[in-house]
């Protein structure tokens, strides 16, 4: 049993000091995942990878559900927490109080970046929630790939499925989400 799995089991049993032991073991991996995801965000993003990791970690260890079955399940939960944080921030940016429909456009950066506007992230979140109701395994793979930045082999390992199955799930989920987001 790895140290991470041992500590996760201790957290599940309610051992308070175990949460302090977990962060140093998983911090660098979580920070790398957060940095990969934030690199895809719009330029001028004020959320830093460190802040995203800390907020996601706090949600994980202080939340109601802490029954992680191992390292892969923990990182899947971390990916979900990061997704929710980014979606909440996208929703907040769209509120009138925060500028509403007004958008700052820097044509040079806009043309070069290829980032997704908050509307796309929100549409993806809604479609991903529908996919999760239809096929939770494929939705979990998308969350790990898109929000946590895992590769197909890493996501397959986290979900305890073969790489070939992960490839099939990824192909299907991408096509399904594209169809859902683009239907009129």
TIRO-2110 file (N, C-alpha, C; in Angstrom, 1 decimal):
// TIRO-2110
0.9, -1.2, 0.0, N, 1, A
0.0, 0.0, 0.0, CA, 1, A
0.9, 1.2, 0.0, C, 1, A
0.6, 2.1, -0.9, N, 2, A
1.4, 3.4, -1.0, CA, 2, A
1.1, 4.3, 0.2, C, 2, A
2.1, 5.2, 0.4, N, 3, A
1.9, 6.2, 1.5, CA, 3, A
0.6, 7.0, 1.4, C, 3, A
0.3, 7.4, 0.1, N, 4, A
-0.9, 8.2, -0.2, CA, 4, A
-2.1, 7.4, 0.2, C, 4, A
-2.2, 6.1, -0.2, N, 5, A
-3.3, 5.3, 0.1, CA, 5, A
-3.5, 5.0, 1.6, C, 5, A
-2.4, 4.8, 2.3, N, 6, A
-2.4, 4.6, 3.7, CA, 6, A
-3.0, 5.9, 4.4, C, 6, A
-2.5, 7.0, 4.0, N, 7, A
-3.0, 8.3, 4.6, CA, 7, A
-4.4, 8.6, 4.2, C, 7, A
-4.8, 8.2, 3.0, N, 8, A
-6.2, 8.4, 2.7, CA, 8, A
-7.1, 7.5, 3.5, C, 8, A
-6.7, 6.3, 3.8, N, 9, A
-7.4, 5.4, 4.7, CA, 9, A
-7.5, 6.0, 6.1, C, 9, A
-6.4, 6.6, 6.6, N, 10, A
-6.4, 7.2, 7.9, CA, 10, A
-7.4, 8.4, 7.9, C, 10, A
-7.4, 9.2, 6.8, N, 11, A
-8.4, 10.3, 6.8, CA, 11, A
-9.8, 9.8, 6.8, C, 11, A
-10.1, 8.7, 6.1, N, 12, A
-11.4, 8.2, 6.1, CA, 12, A
-11.8, 7.7, 7.5, C, 12, A
-10.9, 7.2, 8.3, N, 13, A
-11.1, 6.7, 9.6, CA, 13, A
-11.3, 7.9, 10.6, C, 13, A
-11.0, 9.1, 10.1, N, 14, A
-11.2, 10.3, 10.9, CA, 14, A
-10.0, 10.8, 11.7, C, 14, A
-8.8, 10.3, 11.3, N, 15, A
-7.6, 10.7, 12.0, CA, 15, A
-7.2, 12.1, 11.5, C, 15, A
-7.3, 13.1, 12.3, N, 16, A
-7.1, 14.5, 11.9, CA, 16, A
-5.7, 14.8, 11.4, C, 16, A
-4.7, 14.2, 12.0, N, 17, A
-3.3, 14.6, 11.6, CA, 17, A
-3.0, 14.0, 10.3, C, 17, A
-3.8, 13.1, 9.8, N, 18, A
-3.5, 12.5, 8.5, CA, 18, A
-3.6, 13.5, 7.3, C, 18, A
-4.5, 14.5, 7.5, N, 19, A
-4.7, 15.5, 6.4, CA, 19, A
-3.4, 16.3, 6.3, C, 19, A
-2.7, 16.5, 7.4, N, 20, A
-1.5, 17.3, 7.4, CA, 20, A
-0.4, 16.5, 6.7, C, 20, A
-0.4, 15.2, 6.8, N, 21, A
0.6, 14.3, 6.1, CA, 21, A
0.3, 14.2, 4.6, C, 21, A
-0.9, 14.3, 4.2, N, 22, A
-1.3, 14.1, 2.8, CA, 22, A
-0.7, 15.2, 1.9, C, 22, A
-0.9, 16.4, 2.2, N, 23, A
-0.6, 17.5, 1.3, CA, 23, A
0.9, 17.5, 0.8, C, 23, A
1.8, 17.3, 1.7, N, 24, A
3.2, 17.3, 1.1, CA, 24, A
3.5, 16.1, 0.1, C, 24, A
2.7, 15.0, 0.3, N, 25, A
2.9, 13.9, -0.7, CA, 25, A
2.3, 14.1, -2.0, C, 25, A
1.2, 14.9, -2.1, N, 26, A
0.5, 15.0, -3.3, CA, 26, A
0.6, 16.5, -3.9, C, 26, A
1.2, 17.4, -3.2, N, 27, A
1.2, 18.8, -3.5, CA, 27, A
1.8, 19.0, -4.9, C, 27, A
2.9, 18.5, -5.2, N, 28, A
3.6, 18.7, -6.5, CA, 28, A
2.7, 18.2, -7.7, C, 28, A
2.2, 17.0, -7.5, N, 29, A
1.3, 16.5, -8.6, CA, 29, A
0.1, 17.4, -8.8, C, 29, A
-0.6, 17.8, -7.7, N, 30, A
-1.7, 18.6, -7.8, CA, 30, A
-1.4, 20.0, -8.4, C, 30, A
-0.2, 20.5, -8.0, N, 31, A
0.2, 21.8, -8.6, CA, 31, A
0.4, 21.7, -10.1, C, 31, A
1.1, 20.6, -10.5, N, 32, A
1.3, 20.4, -11.9, CA, 32, A
0.0, 20.3, -12.7, C, 32, A
-1.0, 19.6, -12.1, N, 33, A
-2.3, 19.5, -12.8, CA, 33, A
-3.0, 20.8, -12.9, C, 33, A
-2.9, 21.6, -11.8, N, 34, A
-3.5, 22.9, -11.8, CA, 34, A
-2.8, 23.9, -12.8, C, 34, A
-1.5, 23.8, -12.8, N, 35, A
-0.8, 24.6, -13.8, CA, 35, A
-1.1, 24.3, -15.2, C, 35, A
-1.3, 23.0, -15.5, N, 36, A
-1.7, 22.6, -16.9, CA, 36, A
-3.1, 23.1, -17.2, C, 36, A
-4.0, 23.0, -16.3, N, 37, A
-5.3, 23.5, -16.6, CA, 37, A
-5.4, 25.0, -16.7, C, 37, A
-4.7, 25.7, -15.8, N, 38, A
-4.7, 27.2, -15.9, CA, 38, A
-4.0, 27.7, -17.1, C, 38, A
-3.1, 26.9, -17.7, N, 39, A
-2.4, 27.3, -18.9, CA, 39, A
-3.4, 27.4, -20.1, C, 39, A
-4.5, 26.7, -20.0, N, 40, A
-5.5, 26.7, -21.0, CA, 40, A
-6.5, 27.8, -20.8, C, 40, A
-6.4, 28.5, -19.7, N, 41, A
-7.4, 29.6, -19.4, CA, 41, A
-7.0, 30.9, -20.1, C, 41, A
-7.9, 31.8, -20.1, N, 42, A
-7.8, 33.1, -20.8, CA, 42, A
-6.6, 33.9, -20.2, C, 42, A
-5.8, 34.6, -21.0, N, 43, A
-4.7, 35.4, -20.4, CA, 43, A
-5.3, 36.4, -19.4, C, 43, A
-4.5, 36.7, -18.4, N, 44, A
-5.0, 37.7, -17.4, CA, 44, A
-5.7, 37.0, -16.3, C, 44, A
-5.7, 35.7, -16.3, N, 45, A
-6.3, 34.9, -15.2, CA, 45, A
-5.7, 35.2, -13.9, C, 45, A
-6.5, 35.5, -12.9, N, 46, A
-5.9, 35.9, -11.6, CA, 46, A
-5.7, 34.8, -10.7, C, 46, A
-6.3, 33.6, -11.0, N, 47, A
-6.1, 32.5, -10.1, CA, 47, A
-4.8, 31.8, -10.5, C, 47, A
-4.0, 31.6, -9.5, N, 48, A
-2.7, 30.9, -9.7, CA, 48, A
-2.8, 29.5, -9.4, C, 48, A
-1.9, 28.6, -9.9, N, 49, A
-2.0, 27.2, -9.7, CA, 49, A
-1.9, 26.9, -8.2, C, 49, A
-1.1, 27.6, -7.4, N, 50, A
-1.0, 27.3, -6.0, CA, 50, A
-2.4, 27.6, -5.3, C, 50, A
-3.0, 28.7, -5.7, N, 51, A
-4.3, 29.0, -5.1, CA, 51, A
-5.4, 27.9, -5.5, C, 51, A
-5.3, 27.5, -6.7, N, 52, A
-6.3, 26.4, -7.2, CA, 52, A
-6.0, 25.1, -6.4, C, 52, A
-4.8, 24.8, -6.2, N, 53, A
-4.5, 23.5, -5.5, CA, 53, A
-5.0, 23.7, -4.0, C, 53, A
-4.7, 24.8, -3.4, N, 54, A
-5.1, 25.0, -2.0, CA, 54, A
-6.6, 25.0, -1.8, C, 54, A
-7.3, 25.7, -2.7, N, 55, A
-8.8, 25.7, -2.6, CA, 55, A
-9.3, 24.3, -2.9, C, 55, A
-8.8, 23.6, -3.9, N, 56, A
-9.3, 22.2, -4.2, CA, 56, A
-9.0, 21.3, -3.0, C, 56, A
-7.8, 21.4, -2.4, N, 57, A
-7.4, 20.5, -1.3, CA, 57, A
-8.3, 20.8, -0.1, C, 57, A
-8.6, 22.1, 0.2, N, 58, A
-9.4, 22.4, 1.3, CA, 58, A
-10.8, 21.8, 1.1, C, 58, A
-11.3, 21.9, -0.1, N, 59, A
-12.7, 21.3, -0.4, CA, 59, A
-12.6, 19.8, -0.2, C, 59, A
-11.5, 19.2, -0.6, N, 60, A
-11.4, 17.7, -0.4, CA, 60, A
-11.4, 17.2, 1.0, C, 60, A
-10.5, 17.9, 1.8, N, 61, A
-10.3, 17.4, 3.2, CA, 61, A
-11.3, 17.9, 4.2, C, 61, A
-12.1, 19.0, 3.8, N, 62, A
-13.1, 19.4, 4.8, CA, 62, A
-14.5, 19.1, 4.3, C, 62, A
-14.6, 18.5, 3.2, N, 63, A
-15.9, 18.1, 2.6, CA, 63, A
-16.5, 16.9, 3.4, C, 63, A
-17.8, 16.7, 3.0, N, 64, A
-18.6, 15.6, 3.7, CA, 64, A
-18.0, 14.3, 3.2, C, 64, A
-17.8, 14.1, 1.9, N, 65, A
-17.4, 12.8, 1.3, CA, 65, A
-15.9, 12.7, 1.3, C, 65, A
-15.4, 11.8, 2.1, N, 66, A
-13.9, 11.6, 2.1, CA, 66, A
-13.6, 10.1, 2.1, C, 66, A
-14.4, 9.3, 1.3, N, 67, A
-14.2, 7.9, 1.2, CA, 67, A
-13.4, 7.5, 0.0, C, 67, A
-12.2, 7.9, -0.2, N, 68, A
-11.4, 7.7, -1.3, CA, 68, A
-10.9, 6.2, -1.3, C, 68, A
-11.0, 5.5, -2.4, N, 69, A
-10.6, 4.1, -2.4, CA, 69, A
-9.1, 4.0, -2.8, C, 69, A
-8.4, 5.1, -3.0, N, 70, A
-7.0, 5.0, -3.3, CA, 70, A
-6.6, 6.3, -4.0, C, 70, A
-5.3, 6.2, -4.4, N, 71, A
-4.7, 7.4, -5.1, CA, 71, A
-5.5, 7.9, -6.3, C, 71, A
-5.9, 6.9, -7.2, N, 72, A
-6.6, 7.3, -8.4, CA, 72, A
-7.9, 8.0, -8.1, C, 72, A
-8.6, 7.5, -7.1, N, 73, A
-9.9, 8.1, -6.7, CA, 73, A
-9.7, 9.4, -6.1, C, 73, A
-8.6, 9.6, -5.3, N, 74, A
-8.3, 10.9, -4.7, CA, 74, A
-8.1, 11.9, -5.9, C, 74, A
-7.2, 11.6, -6.9, N, 75, A
-6.9, 12.5, -7.9, CA, 75, A
-8.2, 12.8, -8.8, C, 75, A
-9.0, 11.8, -8.9, N, 76, A
-10.3, 12.1, -9.6, CA, 76, A
-11.1, 13.1, -8.9, C, 76, A
-11.2, 12.9, -7.6, N, 77, A
-11.9, 13.9, -6.7, CA, 77, A
-11.3, 15.3, -6.8, C, 77, A
-9.9, 15.3, -6.9, N, 78, A
-9.2, 16.6, -7.0, CA, 78, A
-9.6, 17.2, -8.3, C, 78, A
-9.6, 16.5, -9.4, N, 79, A
-10.0, 17.0, -10.7, CA, 79, A
-11.4, 17.6, -10.7, C, 79, A
-12.3, 16.9, -10.0, N, 80, A
-13.7, 17.4, -9.9, CA, 80, A
-13.7, 18.7, -9.1, C, 80, A
-13.0, 18.7, -8.0, N, 81, A
-12.9, 20.0, -7.2, CA, 81, A
-12.4, 21.1, -8.0, C, 81, A
-11.3, 20.9, -8.8, N, 82, A
-10.7, 22.0, -9.7, CA, 82, A
-11.7, 22.4, -10.7, C, 82, A
-12.4, 21.4, -11.3, N, 83, A
-13.5, 21.7, -12.3, CA, 83, A
-14.5, 22.6, -11.7, C, 83, A
-15.0, 22.3, -10.5, N, 84, A
-16.1, 23.1, -9.9, CA, 84, A
-15.6, 24.5, -9.6, C, 84, A
-14.4, 24.6, -9.1, N, 85, A
-13.8, 25.9, -8.8, CA, 85, A
-13.7, 26.8, -10.1, C, 85, A
-13.2, 26.2, -11.2, N, 86, A
-13.1, 27.0, -12.4, CA, 86, A
-14.5, 27.3, -13.0, C, 86, A
-15.4, 26.4, -12.9, N, 87, A
-16.8, 26.7, -13.4, CA, 87, A
-17.4, 27.8, -12.5, C, 87, A
-17.2, 27.8, -11.2, N, 88, A
-17.8, 28.8, -10.3, CA, 88, A
-17.2, 30.2, -10.7, C, 88, A
-15.9, 30.2, -11.0, N, 89, A
-15.2, 31.5, -11.4, CA, 89, A
-15.8, 32.0, -12.7, C, 89, A
-16.0, 31.1, -13.7, N, 90, A
-16.5, 31.5, -15.0, CA, 90, A
-17.9, 32.0, -14.8, C, 90, A
-18.8, 31.4, -13.9, N, 91, A
-20.1, 32.0, -13.7, CA, 91, A
-20.0, 33.3, -13.0, C, 91, A
-19.1, 33.5, -12.1, N, 92, A
-18.9, 34.8, -11.4, CA, 92, A
-18.5, 35.9, -12.4, C, 92, A
-17.7, 35.5, -13.3, N, 93, A
-17.3, 36.5, -14.3, CA, 93, A
-18.4, 37.0, -15.2, C, 93, A
-19.4, 36.2, -15.4, N, 94, A
-20.5, 36.5, -16.3, CA, 94, A
-21.6, 37.4, -15.5, C, 94, A
-21.5, 37.4, -14.2, N, 95, A
-22.5, 38.2, -13.5, CA, 95, A
-22.4, 39.7, -13.8, C, 95, A
-23.5, 40.4, -13.8, N, 96, A
-23.5, 41.8, -14.1, CA, 96, A
-22.6, 42.6, -13.1, C, 96, A
-22.6, 42.2, -11.9, N, 97, A
-21.7, 42.8, -10.9, CA, 97, A
-20.3, 42.8, -11.3, C, 97, A
-19.9, 41.8, -12.0, N, 98, A
-18.5, 41.6, -12.4, CA, 98, A
-18.2, 42.0, -13.9, C, 98, A
-19.2, 42.7, -14.4, N, 99, A
-19.0, 43.2, -15.8, CA, 99, A
-20.0, 42.6, -16.8, C, 99, A
-20.7, 41.6, -16.4, N, 100, A
-21.7, 41.0, -17.2, CA, 100, A
-21.3, 40.6, -18.6, C, 100, A
-21.9, 41.1, -19.6, N, 101, A
-21.6, 40.7, -20.9, CA, 101, A
-20.5, 41.4, -21.5, C, 101, A
-20.0, 42.4, -20.8, N, 102, A
-18.8, 43.2, -21.4, CA, 102, A
-17.6, 42.3, -21.4, C, 102, A
-16.9, 42.4, -22.5, N, 103, A
-15.7, 41.6, -22.6, CA, 103, A
-14.5, 42.5, -23.0, C, 103, A
-13.4, 42.4, -22.3, N, 104, A
-12.2, 43.1, -22.7, CA, 104, A
-11.5, 42.3, -23.8, C, 104, A
-11.2, 42.9, -24.9, N, 105, A
-10.7, 42.2, -26.1, CA, 105, A
-9.4, 42.9, -26.5, C, 105, A
-8.3, 42.1, -26.5, N, 106, A
-7.0, 42.5, -27.0, CA, 106, A
-6.8, 41.7, -28.2, C, 106, A
-7.0, 42.3, -29.4, N, 107, A
-7.0, 41.5, -30.6, CA, 107, A
-5.8, 40.7, -30.8, C, 107, A
-4.6, 41.2, -30.5, N, 108, A
-3.4, 40.4, -30.7, CA, 108, A
-3.4, 39.2, -29.9, C, 108, A
-3.7, 39.3, -28.6, N, 109, A
-3.7, 38.2, -27.7, CA, 109, A
-4.8, 37.2, -28.0, C, 109, A
-6.0, 37.8, -28.4, N, 110, A
-7.1, 36.9, -28.7, CA, 110, A
-6.8, 36.1, -29.9, C, 110, A
-6.2, 36.6, -30.9, N, 111, A
-5.9, 35.9, -32.1, CA, 111, A
-4.8, 34.8, -31.9, C, 111, A
-3.9, 35.0, -30.9, N, 112, A
-2.8, 34.1, -30.7, CA, 112, A
-3.1, 33.0, -29.7, C, 112, A
-4.0, 33.3, -28.8, N, 113, A
-4.2, 32.4, -27.6, CA, 113, A
-5.0, 31.1, -27.8, C, 113, A
-6.1, 31.2, -28.5, N, 114, A
-7.0, 30.0, -28.7, CA, 114, A
-7.7, 29.6, -27.4, C, 114, A
-7.8, 30.4, -26.4, N, 115, A
-8.4, 30.0, -25.2, CA, 115, A
-9.9, 30.0, -25.4, C, 115, A
-10.6, 29.4, -24.4, N, 116, A
-12.1, 29.2, -24.5, CA, 116, A
-12.7, 30.3, -23.6, C, 116, A
-13.7, 31.0, -24.1, N, 117, A
-14.4, 31.9, -23.3, CA, 117, A
-15.3, 31.2, -22.2, C, 117, A
-15.7, 32.0, -21.2, N, 118, A
-16.4, 31.3, -20.1, CA, 118, A
-17.7, 30.6, -20.6, C, 118, A
-18.3, 31.2, -21.6, N, 119, A
-19.5, 30.6, -22.2, CA, 119, A
-19.3, 29.1, -22.6, C, 119, A
-18.1, 28.9, -23.2, N, 120, A
-17.8, 27.5, -23.7, CA, 120, A
-17.6, 26.6, -22.4, C, 120, A
-16.9, 27.1, -21.4, N, 121, A
-16.7, 26.3, -20.2, CA, 121, A
-18.0, 26.0, -19.5, C, 121, A
-18.9, 26.9, -19.5, N, 122, A
-20.2, 26.7, -18.9, CA, 122, A
-21.0, 25.7, -19.7, C, 122, A
-21.0, 25.8, -21.1, N, 123, A
-21.6, 24.8, -21.9, CA, 123, A
-21.0, 23.4, -21.7, C, 123, A
-19.7, 23.4, -21.6, N, 124, A
-19.0, 22.1, -21.4, CA, 124, A
-19.5, 21.5, -20.1, C, 124, A
-19.6, 22.3, -19.0, N, 125, A
-20.0, 21.8, -17.7, CA, 125, A
-21.4, 21.3, -17.8, C, 125, A
-22.3, 21.9, -18.4, N, 126, A
-23.7, 21.4, -18.6, CA, 126, A
-23.7, 20.1, -19.3, C, 126, A
-23.0, 20.1, -20.5, N, 127, A
-23.0, 18.9, -21.3, CA, 127, A
-22.3, 17.7, -20.5, C, 127, A
-21.3, 18.0, -19.7, N, 128, A
-20.6, 17.0, -18.9, CA, 128, A
-21.5, 16.5, -17.8, C, 128, A
-22.3, 17.3, -17.3, N, 129, A
-23.2, 16.8, -16.3, CA, 129, A
-24.2, 15.9, -16.9, C, 129, A
-24.7, 16.2, -18.1, N, 130, A
-25.6, 15.3, -18.8, CA, 130, A
-24.9, 14.0, -19.1, C, 130, A
-23.7, 14.0, -19.6, N, 131, A
-22.9, 12.8, -19.9, CA, 131, A
-22.7, 12.0, -18.6, C, 131, A
-22.5, 12.6, -17.5, N, 132, A
-22.3, 11.9, -16.2, CA, 132, A
-23.5, 11.1, -15.8, C, 132, A
-24.7, 11.7, -16.1, N, 133, A
-26.0, 11.0, -15.9, CA, 133, A
-26.1, 9.8, -16.8, C, 133, A
-25.6, 9.9, -18.1, N, 134, A
-25.8, 8.8, -19.0, CA, 134, A
-24.7, 7.8, -18.9, C, 134, A
-23.4, 8.3, -18.7, N, 135, A
-22.3, 7.4, -18.6, CA, 135, A
-21.2, 7.9, -17.7, C, 135, A
-21.3, 7.7, -16.4, N, 136, A
-20.4, 8.2, -15.4, CA, 136, A
-18.9, 7.9, -15.7, C, 136, A
-18.6, 6.8, -16.2, N, 137, A
-17.2, 6.4, -16.5, CA, 137, A
-16.6, 7.3, -17.6, C, 137, A
-17.3, 7.6, -18.6, N, 138, A
-16.8, 8.4, -19.7, CA, 138, A
-16.7, 9.9, -19.2, C, 138, A
-17.6, 10.3, -18.4, N, 139, A
-17.6, 11.7, -17.8, CA, 139, A
-16.4, 11.8, -16.9, C, 139, A
-16.1, 10.8, -16.1, N, 140, A
-14.9, 10.8, -15.2, CA, 140, A
-13.6, 10.9, -16.0, C, 140, A
-13.6, 10.2, -17.1, N, 141, A
-12.4, 10.3, -18.0, CA, 141, A
-12.2, 11.7, -18.5, C, 141, A
-13.3, 12.3, -19.0, N, 142, A
-13.2, 13.7, -19.5, CA, 142, A
-12.7, 14.7, -18.4, C, 142, A
-13.2, 14.5, -17.2, N, 143, A
-12.8, 15.4, -16.1, CA, 143, A
-11.3, 15.3, -15.8, C, 143, A
-10.8, 14.0, -15.8, N, 144, A
-9.4, 13.8, -15.6, CA, 144, A
-8.6, 14.4, -16.7, C, 144, A
-9.0, 14.2, -18.0, N, 145, A
-8.3, 14.7, -19.1, CA, 145, A
-8.3, 16.2, -19.3, C, 145, A
-9.5, 16.8, -19.2, N, 146, A
-9.7, 18.2, -19.5, CA, 146, A
-9.4, 19.1, -18.3, C, 146, A
-9.9, 18.7, -17.1, N, 147, A
-9.7, 19.6, -16.0, CA, 147, A
-8.5, 19.3, -15.2, C, 147, A
-8.0, 18.0, -15.2, N, 148, A
-6.8, 17.7, -14.4, CA, 148, A
-5.6, 17.6, -15.3, C, 148, A
-5.8, 17.6, -16.6, N, 149, A
-4.7, 17.6, -17.5, CA, 149, A
-3.9, 16.3, -17.6, C, 149, A
-4.6, 15.2, -17.2, N, 150, A
-3.9, 13.9, -17.3, CA, 150, A
-3.9, 13.4, -18.7, C, 150, A
-2.9, 12.6, -19.0, N, 151, A
-2.8, 12.0, -20.3, CA, 151, A
-3.7, 10.8, -20.3, C, 151, A
-3.9, 10.2, -21.5, N, 152, A
-4.8, 9.0, -21.6, CA, 152, A
-4.3, 7.8, -20.6, C, 152, A
-2.9, 7.5, -20.7, N, 153, A
-2.5, 6.5, -19.8, CA, 153, A
-2.6, 6.8, -18.3, C, 153, A
-2.4, 8.1, -17.9, N, 154, A
-2.5, 8.5, -16.5, CA, 154, A
-4.0, 8.4, -16.1, C, 154, A
-4.9, 8.8, -17.0, N, 155, A
-6.3, 8.8, -16.6, CA, 155, A
-6.8, 7.3, -16.6, C, 155, A
-6.3, 6.5, -17.5, N, 156, A
-6.7, 5.1, -17.5, CA, 156, A
-6.3, 4.4, -16.1, C, 156, A
-5.1, 4.8, -15.7, N, 157, A
-4.6, 4.2, -14.4, CA, 157, A
-5.4, 4.7, -13.3, C, 157, A
-5.7, 6.0, -13.3, N, 158, A
-6.5, 6.6, -12.2, CA, 158, A
-7.9, 5.9, -12.1, C, 158, A
-8.5, 5.6, -13.3, N, 159, A
-9.8, 5.0, -13.3, CA, 159, A
-9.8, 3.5, -13.3, C, 159, A
-8.6, 2.9, -13.3, N, 160, A
-8.4, 1.5, -13.2, CA, 160, A
-9.0, 0.8, -14.4, C, 160, A
-8.8, 1.4, -15.6, N, 161, A
-9.2, 0.8, -16.9, CA, 161, A
-8.0, 0.7, -17.8, C, 161, A
-8.1, -0.1, -18.9, N, 162, A
-7.0, -0.2, -19.8, CA, 162, A
-6.9, 1.0, -20.7, C, 162, A
-5.7, 1.2, -21.2, N, 163, A
-5.5, 2.3, -22.1, CA, 163, A
-6.4, 2.3, -23.3, C, 163, A
-6.6, 1.1, -23.9, N, 164, A
-7.5, 0.9, -25.0, CA, 164, A
-8.9, 1.3, -24.7, C, 164, A
-9.4, 1.0, -23.5, N, 165, A
-10.7, 1.4, -23.1, CA, 165, A
-10.8, 2.9, -22.9, C, 165, A
-9.7, 3.4, -22.3, N, 166, A
-9.7, 4.9, -22.1, CA, 166, A
-9.7, 5.6, -23.5, C, 166, A
-9.0, 5.1, -24.5, N, 167, A
-9.0, 5.7, -25.8, CA, 167, A
-10.4, 5.6, -26.4, C, 167, A
-11.1, 4.5, -26.2, N, 168, A
-12.5, 4.4, -26.8, CA, 168, A
-13.4, 5.4, -26.0, C, 168, A
-13.3, 5.4, -24.7, N, 169, A
-14.1, 6.3, -23.9, CA, 169, A
-13.9, 7.8, -24.3, C, 169, A
-12.6, 8.1, -24.5, N, 170, A
-12.2, 9.5, -24.9, CA, 170, A
-12.8, 9.9, -26.3, C, 170, A
-12.7, 9.0, -27.2, N, 171, A
-13.2, 9.2, -28.6, CA, 171, A
-14.7, 9.4, -28.5, C, 171, A
-15.4, 8.6, -27.8, N, 172, A
-16.9, 8.7, -27.7, CA, 172, A
-17.3, 9.9, -27.0, C, 172, A
-16.6, 10.2, -25.8, N, 173, A
-17.0, 11.4, -25.0, CA, 173, A
-16.8, 12.7, -25.8, C, 173, A
-15.7, 12.8, -26.5, N, 174, A
-15.4, 14.0, -27.2, CA, 174, A
-16.5, 14.2, -28.3, C, 174, A
-16.8, 13.2, -29.0, N, 175, A
-17.8, 13.3, -30.1, CA, 175, A
-19.2, 13.7, -29.4, C, 175, A
-19.5, 13.0, -28.3, N, 176, A
-20.8, 13.2, -27.7, CA, 176, A
-20.9, 14.7, -27.2, C, 176, A
-19.8, 15.1, -26.5, N, 177, A
-19.8, 16.5, -26.0, CA, 177, A
-19.9, 17.5, -27.1, C, 177, A
-19.1, 17.3, -28.2, N, 178, A
-19.2, 18.2, -29.3, CA, 178, A
-20.6, 18.3, -29.8, C, 178, A
-21.3, 17.2, -30.0, N, 179, A
-22.6, 17.2, -30.5, CA, 179, A
-23.5, 18.0, -29.5, C, 179, A
-23.4, 17.7, -28.2, N, 180, A
-24.3, 18.3, -27.2, CA, 180, A
-24.0, 19.8, -27.1, C, 180, A
-22.8, 20.3, -27.2, N, 181, A
-22.5, 21.7, -27.1, CA, 181, A
-22.9, 22.4, -28.3, C, 181, A
-22.9, 21.8, -29.5, N, 182, A
-23.1, 22.5, -30.8, CA, 182, A
-24.5, 22.3, -31.3, C, 182, A
-25.4, 21.6, -30.6, N, 183, A
-26.8, 21.4, -31.1, CA, 183, A
-27.5, 22.7, -30.9, C, 183, A
-28.4, 23.0, -31.8, N, 184, A
-29.1, 24.2, -31.8, CA, 184, A
-30.6, 24.0, -31.5, C, 184, A
END
